[in-house]
Structure formats: structure tokens, C-alpha cells
């Protein structure tokens, strides 16, 4: 929470009706908060009702009087997504800005995940973005402000990342979708922004799922996700994403490392693949359990001495972010 957005930001979004999918925690929650800060009325959508209620409480506490509504929606179900936008339009009078952010992260060797893991990633990340875009576009074309659509991809969709292959495959499809829609949606007055963040400190390691040598997979992923020179302050990322959408930018890549990787892959894809191949040698082997488990469960099941070592690598910044951005699980009585 060290980053404070600049004061005097343009108010082009003031009064607009916005929808954020995957908005109950992490980056999605911060995007909703940033849209509220800029004067939008925001509909936050996610699968988990209890998580949505906590998110709404956090947003209202931070933005007293802000126009926040929630909608339980599984973006894998196109009918549910259609209902999401019908509800937002009925409640707010229009749908002017949409950010498709819903997704999952699976961290494991490629052969450990299994076909079902790839299908799950495609269903949630790509089909979720596809359903969101196709159902949003008719509403956005009717926006008097000129509709804005943003799809959250990843640097992992611009080049394949070892042990994140299902995620990379799905995010690559999102990148192509956003670029293609940009060229086709312009006739209807709708701008489409492709967003490709690198690692961000959101506490997402607790909701990512891990397979193979789970403890070691959790260790490297959570450590990188919390390292300041590698990862980005998530609130700053949200501010930059919303600014890009506000300015109708075609594409934005976040974090210096992600920008460097994107350029390197574009200029020298073979060299980039070889460097990635070399780095993969330091990752855990494919030995271990095929069953994927959530990061919070991996952390809890790790022996105390090893868990303390993991926490020394990753906990301080990421745990702080997890508490702030609704990533930590709530238990009865807490």
C-alpha cells in the first residue's frame, strides 16, 4: 500500500457504469477500487458469494458512498455472463466500461497437470474472456460515452513460461482475442485494450494451485511474486491499467522485466526460448503428486521448519498484500 496514485487524475470516467469480472480479490479488487476512485459506479462479479460480500465491504469502507454492487457469476457459463450484463444495465442504466479479469493459475510441470488442467485453464481464462467480450460488446456499442473493453492477459501469454504452461496457453489466446477485437470493434465506437502484466504483489500465491513437488513449486512461485525488483506493486498496476483503458490504449505491458521479455521474444524468439530452457533446469522436477492443491493448503501442510523457510522467502510483502486484497481465507471467529 506504499503507492499513492497521483492527484488530479483526469475525470473522463466520472459517472460511467463499469463491470469487473474476477473482481472479488487481488488485482480485480484493486481495479474496482481504482474505478470507484475515478467516479465510476462498479459492478463486481465473481463466483464466490461470501468473497464478493467481503470485497464489497472492503470497497465501501475505503470509498464511503461509492456505488458498488455485486453479482455472482461464473464466466465459464455464457448464460450467466449475459445475465451479469443485463443486471448491470438495469441497475445502472448502461454498461460503459468492462474489464475481463477472471482467471486461475496452475503451477506445475507440463506433464503433471494433465489434459484436464489445460481444459480448466482454457475454460476459465480464455472462454471466460470470450464470454465476457461477446456479451459486453452489444452493451458497450450503446454507451453514450463510447464503450471501453479491457482483457487482462499476461506476459505469460506473450511467451511460454515453464511450469505455467496451461496459464500461458490460455493467456496467449486472450492476447489474440484482444488484438482481434480491437480491429473489429472500432466500427461500433468501442475501444479494446490488451493488458499484459508481469508478476504483481497481490497475494495470489495463496489461490494458485500447485502440482508435482508442491512445496518447491510453491516456494519459487511465491518468492518471485513477492520480490520488488521482479514483481510490481499491485495498486500501482491497477492505476496504470485503468489509465490505459481511460486513454483507450491498444496494448499495455506492465513491469520492466515483462517489457524486456516481450521485446526479447519479439526480436529473438529462439534465443529467448533457449534462455527459458536454461532457467527451467533450476525448477523442480516432475516427480511428486499429480493432484493440484491450492497454495494456502500447501503452506498449511508444509512442516513447520520448512514453512518458516518459505515464509522467509516470500511472506512479508505478499502476506501484507493478501490481507489487503482479500486473498487470505476467512475462518469462523476471525
Steps between C-alpha positions, in 0.01 A plus 500: 500500500807723457385633165266798491345589161569851381246761595312693237445199276281555196131449572403360160353194673291695749141375505556198277366153573778241524509122539804306628505120480723316744460809715468354848870487584852579384543708187127495421416651838759772448367575152152541647639730768684712242188531286304612806771755578451645153126532545362185338208297628644148513349153478742245644451143375649172624398141575520504880213685671670527839818631342296756305333620819839550666625683192200734499553574869866582438414729209225682687725550801769646277257704285209612720193572290645329193259325263596133539286200411592133481395217270573132541612382158700209361658635182527148360121510459405737217140515617615617842718765338208623289294533819786689666488771235120513491502555874768769483311686230170482688664621821718775351325591176797406281820300478785732398820326606583131550817336629525122452733388775378156613763227496687222676869414541636144493866453591640157411709320237315475167448123510385506863198722439326261262252578225233602750726772635543654156127481436429667834741783418346551156144490640564756771755730340428491127133402484437730795656790308317398183159483670567830673598673175219362285230578755642842585544632146130558418464703821825689444394601148196672652707694752469876451854535632638256243553157648830380636601134535822370659610138510765405755762281337851446635863504402448124527279531194770679302757228557471152650600480867630164632278337763220743409416349162118468531491862615727610214292317240177657621646850538647476150149441369377804696775711340386397152136562591569852629707592195241363260209668675683831497501496121136394471332692782616844390213529250260494794691770686639255756867502599669175604812499718725195538667500841806282564627528859808332635513374857313712752493497878135409557527190719386285206741223602241398762233430236728363228502119485817291507591152377806277483743589777246736652717647775780595262258627234331715763838624622630629166170649387419680824858624534505653152151645544617694805839625378485880444742509204309218326140566603297821501295674766147392410334831584738679265422239235126559539548874460699452178249251359201727561692794352573293188131411468400861560736616222384216272848358456527194280752312711681537830777280645579547868827457690846566351579127499181420307576774248853369453375144457237612248755690290758222522249240388390719210854569380666167580242228571748211466747658742218577742382138487854378569536734797167379633615142449811573706300661779260203510788276612488671838130428548372190684486167318177338386514259794228537758122503517283560191215634711495880503461674835442863589796698629339562838466123546859437390623756749290351780618143424869591487699397811558792733876534442459494121198728518704758692762484225232555235358790693845656534521497120153618413276598785564857605383699196265241355328423831445871550345518154292186560341653809434830325363355176263232636727204409524356852233249594262601778421248772219497754567736786762708321 
